[in-house]
Amino acid sequence: MASGAALHWRALESLYASAPVNRLFASQLTITGEGAARIAFDIDESCFHAAGAAHGTIYFKMLDDAAFYAANTLITDRFLLTTAFNLHFTKPVRAGRVIAEGRWVSGRKRVLVAESRLVDAEGEEIGRGTGTFMRSRIALSGLPGYAAAMQAAAG
């Protein structure tokens, strides 16, 4: 029998997969532990800007999502909202598998801080970011992607 935390983490993974925006990206979220999330995704020319490398929106999305889900592992009742996010580009990427690693840094009540980094297929960092996230009024249990996973686990 899975623990309550593990059920919450699997439901967060389901929530990520259910978001319509994620149909645009070949990506998969894995919650790796409390305060930790990992997103694997593939970069190809569909993500490029005019100069032939991944557009900054890809960096932001994956860094924000990894940090967000790392923070949301600690909150079991509410959906978090990104209130600020600082992003640093360190290297362009043109193609291949990229990993976004997120980890919670501080806060558990109203505002949480988490950071993330992007690593390319060679293991080199290509970007990093830090975000602040706050509890919303949106109940996780009311979101179809989350609720369906929790109901399936309950049997």
ABEGO torsion letter per residue (X at the ends): XBBAAAAAAAAAAAAAAABAAAAABBBBBBBAEBGBBBBBBBBBAAABBAAGBBBAAAAAAAAAAAAAAAAAAABAABBBBBABBBBBBABBBABEBBBBBBBBABEABABBBBBBBBBBAAGBBABBBBBBBBBBABBAAABAAAAAAAAAAAX
